[in-house]
């Protein structure tokens, strides 16, 4: 619970709204700061074609899912616009796109979640171009003749822009935001030189993220080609129905049906009969660890604290911490991760992030991560890169999901992760693929740094002007 005292005049400034949100978010302070600035300020809708033409709510649709690009278009949800890896998106039918062209997004759009957890933003990068996107995401389409897209995104995602956007929400249980709620938002202008510099940083970050995704996909394909493995057909569900036989000896370890189903067993058979050798996660790792739980003392002090992340944030293109933990707290060291640590979420639904490997980047490096992510600690960054690529392949991911146990909330443990079978192309190729995997994390890390620098330039300019 938060308590805040505000001047009565603020209620008049905010359309006499009596709900707490606009006053607790810092939106009024941001409005006052922007109002005090002597520089030029433009209305957001005017920068997007006028009359809110470039502020788009695509409208509700009937979702018809199809298999593959021959029949459909990759579909972004309000969660996936935040993710670094877009390789596992579902496809929505091309007919839905023809019926509602507003579903399609283009690079340079600013995407804002408009329902549920509102105000989360993403800059549409090159690998998102021409994808479809849910109606739960608001599109801000800049008129590039009036403003650079990257600069507009940097302002809207800054600590001045976000409160102004979220203050327009309405609804008590499920909050929403509509184009008209942000149409009058003031956008400060600082001249061509500074705005171009900020735009360039955001664009460079977008290209780095796209390059990282492409490099990861190429590395996975390269490893599969070396092993003589073909691409796997996507299953009809996360737990596809099937019939199979299992010998009595294999039932000594596990008795649950999904573990013995072709979903996981088929990829193990293909790996073990491939044209190269195999190894296991445990054979490559220095250790595989599930940290112990301990009492978390939450704090908001970035200077004296360590950033603490949940498993969902590990998937984001720019991971954001949940809160901070004291640097000197007992037991904190087992939670800190490095570039030699591959993280694997250990619990959740099989259709979700459980088993999705992550090589840390951004603020995750040197930060603390929840015990819900099992650590595969590798002897060096190159080995970590190889394990990351191998587990990202569906030949690795399917094994991890098939090895999860439990009915309501499936779990993985250290033993099950260690026994996952990986292709072994030999020292030279393993090193090459490992370096590529490590480069994916470095590119993502550089992208985060550029976005952060762009927002810092906007915020400093606003503070100086005010």
BARO-25793 format. One record per residue (C-alpha): x, y, z; residue in three letters. Coordinates in Angstrom, 1 decimal. Last residue first. Layout:
BEGIN
NODE, px, py, pz, code
NODE, X, Y, Z, ALA
...
END
This chain:
BEGIN
NODE, px, py, pz, code
NODE, 13.0, 22.6, -17.0, UNK
NODE, 15.2, 22.5, -20.1, UNK
NODE, 18.0, 20.8, -18.3, UNK
NODE, 15.7, 18.1, -16.8, UNK
NODE, 14.1, 17.5, -20.2, UNK
NODE, 17.4, 17.2, -22.0, UNK
NODE, 18.7, 14.8, -19.3, UNK
NODE, 15.6, 12.6, -19.7, UNK
NODE, 15.9, 12.4, -23.4, UNK
NODE, 19.7, 11.6, -23.3, UNK
NODE, 19.1, 9.0, -20.6, UNK
NODE, 16.4, 7.4, -22.8, UNK
NODE, 18.9, 7.0, -25.7, UNK
NODE, 21.6, 5.7, -23.4, UNK
NODE, 19.3, 3.0, -22.1, UNK
NODE, 18.3, 2.0, -25.6, UNK
NODE, 22.0, 1.8, -26.5, UNK
NODE, 22.9, -0.3, -23.4, UNK
NODE, 20.1, -2.8, -24.0, UNK
NODE, 21.2, -3.2, -27.6, UNK
NODE, 24.8, -3.9, -26.5, UNK
NODE, 23.6, -6.7, -24.2, UNK
NODE, 21.5, -8.2, -26.9, UNK
NODE, 24.6, -8.3, -29.2, UNK
NODE, 26.7, -9.8, -26.4, UNK
NODE, 24.1, -12.5, -25.7, UNK
NODE, 24.0, -13.5, -29.3, UNK
NODE, 27.8, -13.4, -29.4, UNK
NODE, 28.0, -16.0, -26.7, UNK
NODE, 25.9, -18.3, -28.9, UNK
NODE, 28.2, -17.6, -31.9, UNK
NODE, 31.3, -18.4, -29.8, UNK
NODE, 29.7, -21.6, -28.8, UNK
NODE, 29.0, -22.6, -32.4, UNK
NODE, 32.6, -22.1, -33.3, UNK
NODE, 33.9, -23.8, -30.2, UNK
NODE, 31.6, -26.8, -30.7, UNK
NODE, 32.7, -26.9, -34.3, UNK
NODE, 36.4, -27.2, -33.3, UNK
NODE, 36.0, -29.5, -30.3, UNK
NODE, 33.8, -32.1, -31.9, UNK
NODE, 30.2, -32.0, -33.3, UNK
NODE, 28.6, -33.3, -30.1, UNK
NODE, 24.8, -33.3, -30.3, UNK
NODE, 23.1, -32.9, -27.0, UNK
NODE, 21.3, -35.4, -24.7, UNK
NODE, 19.5, -34.0, -21.6, UNK
NODE, 20.6, -35.9, -18.5, UNK
NODE, 21.8, -32.8, -16.6, UNK
NODE, 18.4, -31.2, -16.9, UNK
NODE, 16.6, -34.1, -15.3, UNK
NODE, 19.1, -34.3, -12.4, UNK
NODE, 19.0, -30.6, -11.6, UNK
NODE, 15.2, -30.5, -11.4, UNK
NODE, 12.3, -29.7, -13.8, UNK
NODE, 8.8, -28.9, -12.6, UNK
NODE, 5.2, -29.2, -14.0, UNK
NODE, 2.5, -27.2, -12.3, UNK
NODE, -0.8, -29.2, -12.1, UNK
NODE, 0.5, -32.6, -13.2, UNK
NODE, 4.0, -33.0, -12.0, UNK
NODE, 7.2, -33.9, -13.9, UNK
NODE, 9.3, -32.1, -16.5, UNK
NODE, 11.5, -34.4, -18.6, UNK
NODE, 9.3, -34.0, -21.7, UNK
NODE, 9.7, -30.2, -21.5, UNK
NODE, 13.5, -30.5, -21.3, UNK
NODE, 13.7, -33.1, -24.1, UNK
NODE, 11.5, -30.9, -26.3, UNK
NODE, 13.7, -27.9, -25.7, UNK
NODE, 17.0, -29.7, -26.7, UNK
NODE, 15.9, -31.1, -30.1, UNK
NODE, 13.8, -28.0, -30.5, UNK
NODE, 17.1, -26.1, -30.6, UNK
NODE, 17.4, -23.6, -27.8, UNK
NODE, 19.1, -26.3, -25.7, UNK
NODE, 21.9, -26.7, -28.2, UNK
NODE, 22.4, -22.9, -28.7, UNK
NODE, 22.6, -22.3, -24.9, UNK
NODE, 24.9, -25.3, -24.3, UNK
NODE, 27.2, -23.9, -27.1, UNK
NODE, 27.2, -20.4, -25.6, UNK
NODE, 27.9, -21.7, -22.1, UNK
NODE, 30.8, -23.6, -23.5, UNK
NODE, 32.2, -20.4, -25.1, UNK
NODE, 31.6, -18.4, -21.9, UNK
NODE, 33.9, -20.7, -19.9, UNK
NODE, 33.7, -23.6, -17.4, UNK
NODE, 29.9, -23.7, -17.5, UNK
NODE, 27.4, -23.2, -14.7, UNK
NODE, 24.0, -24.5, -15.7, UNK
NODE, 21.8, -22.6, -13.3, UNK
NODE, 18.2, -23.6, -12.6, UNK
NODE, 15.7, -20.7, -12.8, UNK
NODE, 12.9, -20.7, -10.2, UNK
NODE, 15.6, -19.9, -7.6, UNK
NODE, 15.1, -16.3, -8.7, UNK
NODE, 17.9, -14.4, -10.4, UNK
NODE, 20.4, -12.0, -8.9, UNK
NODE, 22.3, -9.5, -11.0, UNK
NODE, 25.8, -9.5, -12.2, UNK
NODE, 24.6, -10.0, -15.8, UNK
NODE, 20.8, -9.8, -15.6, UNK
NODE, 21.1, -6.0, -16.2, UNK
NODE, 21.7, -6.6, -19.9, UNK
NODE, 22.5, -10.1, -20.9, UNK
NODE, 22.2, -13.6, -19.5, UNK
NODE, 22.2, -16.8, -21.7, UNK
NODE, 18.6, -18.1, -21.6, UNK
NODE, 17.3, -21.6, -22.0, UNK
NODE, 13.5, -22.2, -22.3, UNK
NODE, 12.8, -25.3, -20.2, UNK
NODE, 9.6, -23.9, -18.6, UNK
NODE, 8.6, -20.7, -20.6, UNK
NODE, 5.0, -21.6, -21.4, UNK
NODE, 3.1, -24.3, -23.2, UNK
NODE, 4.5, -26.9, -20.7, UNK
NODE, 3.0, -24.8, -17.9, UNK
NODE, 5.4, -23.5, -15.3, UNK
NODE, 8.5, -24.6, -13.4, UNK
NODE, 12.3, -24.9, -13.8, UNK
NODE, 13.2, -21.9, -15.9, UNK
NODE, 16.6, -22.7, -17.4, UNK
NODE, 19.5, -20.2, -17.0, UNK
NODE, 22.9, -20.7, -18.7, UNK
NODE, 25.7, -19.3, -16.6, UNK
NODE, 29.1, -18.4, -18.0, UNK
NODE, 28.1, -14.8, -18.8, UNK
NODE, 27.5, -14.4, -15.0, UNK
NODE, 24.7, -15.0, -12.5, UNK
NODE, 24.2, -14.0, -8.9, UNK
NODE, 21.7, -16.1, -6.8, UNK
NODE, 24.3, -18.2, -5.0, UNK
NODE, 26.0, -15.0, -3.9, UNK
NODE, 22.9, -13.6, -2.0, UNK
NODE, 23.2, -16.2, 0.8, UNK
NODE, 23.5, -13.7, 3.6, UNK
NODE, 22.5, -10.2, 2.5, UNK
NODE, 25.5, -7.9, 1.9, UNK
NODE, 24.4, -6.6, -1.4, UNK
NODE, 20.9, -5.9, -0.2, UNK
NODE, 18.2, -7.1, -2.6, UNK
NODE, 16.6, -4.9, -5.3, UNK
NODE, 13.2, -5.1, -7.0, UNK
NODE, 11.4, -6.9, -9.8, UNK
NODE, 14.2, -6.3, -12.3, UNK
NODE, 13.6, -5.3, -15.9, UNK
NODE, 15.0, -7.4, -18.8, UNK
NODE, 15.3, -5.5, -22.1, UNK
NODE, 14.5, -7.9, -24.9, UNK
NODE, 12.5, -9.8, -22.4, UNK
NODE, 12.9, -13.6, -21.8, UNK
NODE, 14.7, -13.3, -18.5, UNK
NODE, 11.8, -11.1, -17.3, UNK
NODE, 9.5, -14.1, -17.0, UNK
NODE, 12.0, -15.9, -14.7, UNK
NODE, 12.0, -13.4, -11.9, UNK
NODE, 14.8, -10.9, -11.6, UNK
NODE, 16.6, -9.3, -8.6, UNK
NODE, 18.9, -6.3, -9.1, UNK
NODE, 21.5, -6.0, -6.4, UNK
NODE, 21.3, -3.2, -3.8, UNK
NODE, 23.3, -0.4, -2.3, UNK
NODE, 23.2, 2.0, -5.2, UNK
NODE, 19.9, 0.8, -6.7, UNK
NODE, 18.0, 1.4, -3.5, UNK
NODE, 14.4, 0.2, -3.8, UNK
NODE, 14.7, -2.6, -1.2, UNK
NODE, 13.3, -6.0, -0.6, UNK
NODE, 14.7, -8.3, 2.1, UNK
NODE, 14.4, -11.8, 0.6, UNK
NODE, 14.2, -14.7, 3.0, UNK
NODE, 16.1, -17.7, 1.6, UNK
NODE, 15.4, -20.4, -0.9, UNK
NODE, 18.2, -22.7, -1.9, UNK
NODE, 19.7, -22.4, -5.4, UNK
NODE, 19.1, -25.0, -8.0, UNK
NODE, 22.6, -25.8, -9.4, UNK
NODE, 24.1, -27.6, -12.3, UNK
NODE, 27.9, -27.7, -12.1, UNK
NODE, 31.0, -27.4, -14.3, UNK
NODE, 28.8, -28.2, -17.3, UNK
NODE, 29.7, -30.1, -20.4, UNK
NODE, 29.2, -33.7, -19.2, UNK
NODE, 26.0, -32.7, -17.2, UNK
NODE, 24.4, -31.2, -20.4, UNK
NODE, 25.0, -34.5, -22.2, UNK
NODE, 27.1, -35.7, -25.1, UNK
NODE, 26.4, -37.1, -28.5, UNK
NODE, 28.5, -38.2, -31.4, UNK
NODE, 28.0, -37.3, -35.1, UNK
NODE, 26.1, -38.9, -37.9, UNK
NODE, 22.9, -39.1, -36.0, UNK
NODE, 21.6, -42.3, -34.4, UNK
NODE, 21.8, -41.0, -30.8, UNK
NODE, 20.3, -37.6, -31.8, UNK
NODE, 17.4, -39.2, -33.7, UNK
NODE, 16.6, -41.5, -30.8, UNK
NODE, 16.6, -38.6, -28.4, UNK
NODE, 14.4, -36.6, -30.7, UNK
NODE, 11.8, -39.4, -30.9, UNK
NODE, 11.8, -39.9, -27.1, UNK
NODE, 10.6, -36.4, -26.4, UNK
NODE, 7.3, -36.1, -28.3, UNK
NODE, 7.3, -39.8, -29.0, UNK
NODE, 5.9, -40.4, -25.4, UNK
NODE, 7.9, -42.0, -22.6, UNK
NODE, 8.1, -38.8, -20.5, UNK
NODE, 4.5, -38.0, -21.3, UNK
NODE, 3.3, -41.3, -19.8, UNK
NODE, 4.6, -40.9, -16.3, UNK
NODE, 6.4, -44.0, -14.9, UNK
NODE, 9.9, -42.7, -14.7, UNK
NODE, 13.1, -44.4, -13.6, UNK
NODE, 12.2, -48.1, -13.4, UNK
NODE, 9.9, -47.7, -16.4, UNK
NODE, 12.8, -47.8, -18.8, UNK
NODE, 13.5, -51.4, -17.8, UNK
NODE, 9.9, -52.5, -18.4, UNK
NODE, 10.1, -51.5, -22.0, UNK
NODE, 7.9, -48.7, -23.3, UNK
NODE, 5.4, -48.8, -26.1, UNK
NODE, 3.7, -45.9, -27.8, UNK
NODE, 0.5, -44.1, -28.3, UNK
NODE, 0.2, -40.3, -28.9, UNK
NODE, -1.7, -37.2, -27.7, UNK
NODE, 0.3, -34.0, -28.0, UNK
NODE, 1.3, -32.3, -24.7, UNK
NODE, 2.3, -28.7, -25.9, UNK
NODE, -0.2, -29.0, -28.7, UNK
NODE, -0.4, -29.8, -32.4, UNK
NODE, 3.3, -30.5, -32.4, UNK
NODE, 5.6, -28.3, -34.6, UNK
NODE, 7.3, -30.3, -37.3, UNK
NODE, 11.0, -30.8, -36.5, UNK
NODE, 13.7, -29.4, -38.7, UNK
NODE, 16.1, -32.0, -40.1, UNK
NODE, 19.0, -33.5, -38.3, UNK
NODE, 22.3, -34.5, -40.0, UNK
NODE, 24.3, -33.8, -36.9, UNK
NODE, 26.3, -31.0, -38.7, UNK
NODE, 23.0, -29.7, -40.1, UNK
NODE, 21.4, -29.5, -36.7, UNK
NODE, 24.3, -27.5, -35.3, UNK
NODE, 24.2, -25.1, -38.3, UNK
NODE, 20.4, -24.7, -38.0, UNK
NODE, 20.8, -23.7, -34.3, UNK
NODE, 23.6, -21.3, -35.1, UNK
NODE, 21.6, -19.7, -37.9, UNK
NODE, 18.6, -19.2, -35.6, UNK
NODE, 20.8, -17.7, -33.0, UNK
NODE, 22.5, -15.4, -35.5, UNK
NODE, 19.1, -14.2, -36.8, UNK
NODE, 17.8, -13.4, -33.3, UNK
NODE, 21.0, -11.5, -32.5, UNK
NODE, 20.9, -9.6, -35.8, UNK
NODE, 17.3, -8.5, -35.0, UNK
NODE, 18.3, -7.4, -31.6, UNK
NODE, 21.3, -5.5, -33.0, UNK
NODE, 19.1, -3.8, -35.6, UNK
NODE, 16.7, -2.6, -32.9, UNK
NODE, 19.5, -1.2, -30.8, UNK
NODE, 21.0, 0.6, -33.8, UNK
NODE, 17.5, 2.2, -34.5, UNK
NODE, 17.3, 3.3, -30.8, UNK
NODE, 20.7, 4.8, -30.9, UNK
NODE, 20.0, 6.5, -34.2, UNK
NODE, 16.8, 8.1, -33.0, UNK
NODE, 18.6, 9.6, -30.0, UNK
NODE, 21.3, 11.2, -32.3, UNK
NODE, 18.6, 12.3, -34.7, UNK
NODE, 16.7, 14.0, -31.8, UNK
NODE, 19.8, 15.7, -30.6, UNK
NODE, 20.8, 17.1, -34.0, UNK
NODE, 17.3, 18.0, -35.2, UNK
NODE, 16.2, 20.2, -32.3, UNK
NODE, 15.0, 19.5, -28.8, UNK
NODE, 11.3, 18.9, -29.1, UNK
NODE, 9.1, 18.0, -26.2, UNK
NODE, 6.1, 15.6, -26.8, UNK
NODE, 2.9, 16.7, -25.0, UNK
NODE, 0.3, 14.0, -24.6, UNK
NODE, -3.0, 15.2, -26.2, UNK
NODE, -3.7, 11.9, -28.1, UNK
NODE, -2.9, 9.7, -25.0, UNK
NODE, -6.4, 9.0, -23.8, UNK
NODE, -7.9, 9.3, -27.3, UNK
NODE, -5.9, 6.3, -28.5, UNK
NODE, -7.4, 4.0, -25.8, UNK
NODE, -6.1, 2.6, -22.5, UNK
NODE, -7.4, -0.3, -20.5, UNK
NODE, -7.4, -1.7, -17.0, UNK
NODE, -8.9, -5.0, -16.0, UNK
NODE, -10.3, -4.8, -12.5, UNK
NODE, -10.9, -1.1, -11.8, UNK
NODE, -11.2, 0.4, -15.3, UNK
NODE, -9.5, 3.4, -16.8, UNK
NODE, -6.0, 4.2, -17.9, UNK
NODE, -4.8, 7.7, -19.0, UNK
NODE, -2.3, 7.9, -16.1, UNK
NODE, -0.4, 5.0, -17.7, UNK
NODE, 0.6, 7.1, -20.7, UNK
NODE, 1.8, 10.2, -18.8, UNK
NODE, 3.6, 7.9, -16.3, UNK
NODE, 5.5, 6.2, -19.2, UNK
NODE, 6.6, 9.4, -20.9, UNK
NODE, 8.6, 11.1, -18.1, UNK
NODE, 10.5, 8.1, -16.9, UNK
NODE, 11.3, 7.4, -20.6, UNK
NODE, 9.5, 4.9, -22.8, UNK
NODE, 7.5, 7.6, -24.6, UNK
NODE, 10.6, 9.8, -25.0, UNK
NODE, 12.8, 7.0, -26.4, UNK
NODE, 9.9, 5.8, -28.7, UNK
NODE, 9.5, 9.3, -30.1, UNK
NODE, 13.3, 9.6, -30.7, UNK
NODE, 13.4, 6.3, -32.5, UNK
NODE, 10.5, 7.2, -34.8, UNK
NODE, 12.1, 10.5, -35.9, UNK
NODE, 9.5, 13.3, -36.0, UNK
NODE, 7.7, 15.5, -38.5, UNK
NODE, 8.3, 13.9, -41.9, UNK
NODE, 8.5, 10.5, -40.2, UNK
NODE, 4.8, 10.7, -39.2, UNK
NODE, 4.9, 8.4, -36.3, UNK
NODE, 2.7, 5.3, -35.9, UNK
NODE, 1.9, 4.6, -32.2, UNK
NODE, 0.3, 1.2, -32.3, UNK
NODE, -1.7, 0.1, -29.2, UNK
NODE, -1.3, -3.6, -28.2, UNK
NODE, -4.3, -5.6, -26.9, UNK
NODE, -5.5, -5.8, -30.5, UNK
NODE, -2.9, -8.4, -31.0, UNK
NODE, -0.1, -8.0, -33.6, UNK
NODE, 0.5, -9.3, -37.1, UNK
NODE, 4.0, -9.4, -38.5, UNK
NODE, 5.0, -7.2, -41.4, UNK
NODE, 8.2, -6.0, -39.8, UNK
NODE, 9.0, -7.7, -36.4, UNK
NODE, 12.5, -8.9, -37.5, UNK
NODE, 13.3, -5.2, -38.4, UNK
NODE, 12.5, -3.9, -34.9, UNK
NODE, 9.2, -2.6, -33.6, UNK
NODE, 10.1, -0.6, -30.6, UNK
NODE, 8.6, -2.1, -27.5, UNK
NODE, 6.6, -0.7, -24.6, UNK
NODE, 4.9, -1.7, -21.4, UNK
NODE, 2.3, 0.9, -20.6, UNK
NODE, -0.5, -1.4, -19.5, UNK
NODE, -0.5, -4.6, -17.4, UNK
NODE, -4.1, -5.7, -18.3, UNK
NODE, -4.9, -3.9, -21.5, UNK
NODE, -3.1, -1.3, -23.6, UNK
NODE, 0.3, -2.7, -24.1, UNK
NODE, 2.3, -0.1, -26.1, UNK
NODE, 4.0, -0.7, -29.4, UNK
NODE, 6.1, 2.1, -30.9, UNK
NODE, 6.2, 1.6, -34.7, UNK
NODE, 9.6, 1.9, -36.4, UNK
NODE, 9.4, -1.5, -38.1, UNK
NODE, 5.9, -2.2, -39.4, UNK
NODE, 2.8, -3.7, -37.8, UNK
NODE, 0.0, -5.7, -39.4, UNK
NODE, -3.3, -6.0, -37.5, UNK
NODE, -4.6, -2.9, -39.0, UNK
NODE, -5.1, -4.9, -42.2, UNK
NODE, -8.4, -6.4, -40.8, UNK
NODE, -10.2, -8.7, -43.2, UNK
NODE, -7.1, -9.3, -45.3, UNK
NODE, -5.1, -10.0, -42.1, UNK
NODE, -7.7, -12.5, -40.8, UNK
NODE, -7.6, -14.3, -44.2, UNK
NODE, -3.9, -14.6, -43.8, UNK
NODE, -4.5, -16.9, -40.9, UNK
NODE, -2.7, -16.4, -37.6, UNK
NODE, 0.6, -18.1, -37.0, UNK
NODE, 2.0, -18.9, -33.6, UNK
NODE, 5.3, -17.4, -32.5, UNK
NODE, 8.2, -19.7, -31.6, UNK
NODE, 11.2, -17.9, -33.2, UNK
NODE, 10.4, -14.5, -31.6, UNK
NODE, 13.4, -14.4, -29.2, UNK
NODE, 14.0, -11.2, -27.3, UNK
NODE, 10.6, -10.9, -25.9, UNK
NODE, 8.7, -7.7, -25.1, UNK
NODE, 6.3, -7.9, -28.1, UNK
NODE, 5.7, -11.5, -27.1, UNK
NODE, 3.7, -10.6, -24.0, UNK
NODE, 1.1, -8.4, -25.6, UNK
NODE, 0.8, -11.0, -28.3, UNK
NODE, 2.6, -11.1, -31.7, UNK
NODE, 1.3, -13.3, -34.5, UNK
NODE, 3.5, -14.7, -37.2, UNK
NODE, 1.5, -14.6, -40.5, UNK
NODE, -0.5, -17.5, -42.0, UNK
NODE, -1.1, -20.2, -44.6, UNK
NODE, 2.2, -20.9, -46.2, UNK
NODE, 4.0, -19.3, -43.2, UNK
NODE, 3.3, -22.3, -40.9, UNK
NODE, 0.4, -24.1, -39.4, UNK
NODE, -2.9, -22.1, -38.9, UNK
NODE, -4.7, -20.4, -36.1, UNK
NODE, -8.0, -18.5, -36.7, UNK
NODE, -8.4, -15.6, -34.3, UNK
NODE, -11.7, -13.8, -34.6, UNK
NODE, -10.8, -10.1, -34.3, UNK
NODE, -11.2, -7.2, -31.8, UNK
NODE, -10.0, -3.8, -32.9, UNK
NODE, -6.7, -2.6, -34.3, UNK
NODE, -6.3, 0.2, -31.8, UNK
NODE, -4.3, 2.7, -33.7, UNK
NODE, -2.7, 6.0, -32.8, UNK
NODE, -1.5, 7.2, -36.3, UNK
NODE, -4.8, 8.6, -37.4, UNK
NODE, -5.3, 10.3, -34.0, UNK
NODE, -6.7, 13.4, -35.7, UNK
NODE, -3.2, 14.3, -36.9, UNK
NODE, -0.7, 12.1, -38.9, UNK
NODE, 1.2, 10.7, -35.9, UNK
NODE, 3.0, 13.9, -34.8, UNK
NODE, -0.3, 15.7, -34.5, UNK
NODE, -1.6, 12.9, -32.3, UNK
NODE, 1.3, 13.4, -29.9, UNK
NODE, 0.7, 17.1, -29.4, UNK
NODE, 3.9, 19.0, -29.9, UNK
NODE, 6.1, 20.8, -27.4, UNK
NODE, 8.6, 23.6, -28.1, UNK
NODE, 11.1, 24.5, -25.4, UNK
NODE, 10.5, 26.7, -22.4, UNK
NODE, 9.8, 23.8, -20.1, UNK
NODE, 7.4, 24.5, -17.2, UNK
NODE, 4.6, 22.5, -18.8, UNK
NODE, 6.9, 19.4, -19.2, UNK
NODE, 7.8, 19.5, -15.5, UNK
NODE, 4.1, 20.0, -14.5, UNK
NODE, 3.0, 17.1, -16.7, UNK
NODE, 5.8, 14.8, -15.3, UNK
NODE, 4.8, 15.7, -11.7, UNK
NODE, 1.2, 14.9, -12.6, UNK
NODE, 2.1, 11.6, -14.1, UNK
NODE, 4.2, 10.4, -11.1, UNK
NODE, 2.2, 7.2, -10.9, UNK
NODE, 0.5, 7.9, -7.6, UNK
NODE, -1.6, 10.8, -8.8, UNK
NODE, -2.8, 9.4, -12.1, UNK
NODE, -3.6, 6.0, -10.4, UNK
NODE, -5.6, 7.1, -7.3, UNK
NODE, -9.0, 7.5, -8.8, UNK
NODE, -10.7, 10.9, -8.2, UNK
NODE, -10.4, 12.3, -11.6, UNK
NODE, -11.2, 16.0, -11.6, UNK
NODE, -10.0, 16.4, -15.2, UNK
NODE, -6.3, 16.1, -14.1, UNK
NODE, -5.4, 19.7, -13.5, UNK
NODE, -8.5, 20.1, -11.3, UNK
NODE, -7.4, 17.3, -9.1, UNK
NODE, -3.9, 18.7, -9.0, UNK
NODE, -5.2, 21.9, -7.4, UNK
NODE, -6.1, 20.0, -4.2, UNK
NODE, -2.4, 19.6, -3.6, UNK
NODE, -1.3, 15.9, -3.2, UNK
NODE, -0.4, 13.7, -0.2, UNK
NODE, 0.7, 10.2, -1.0, UNK
NODE, 0.2, 6.8, 0.6, UNK
NODE, 1.3, 3.5, -0.9, UNK
NODE, 0.0, 0.0, 0.0, UNK
END
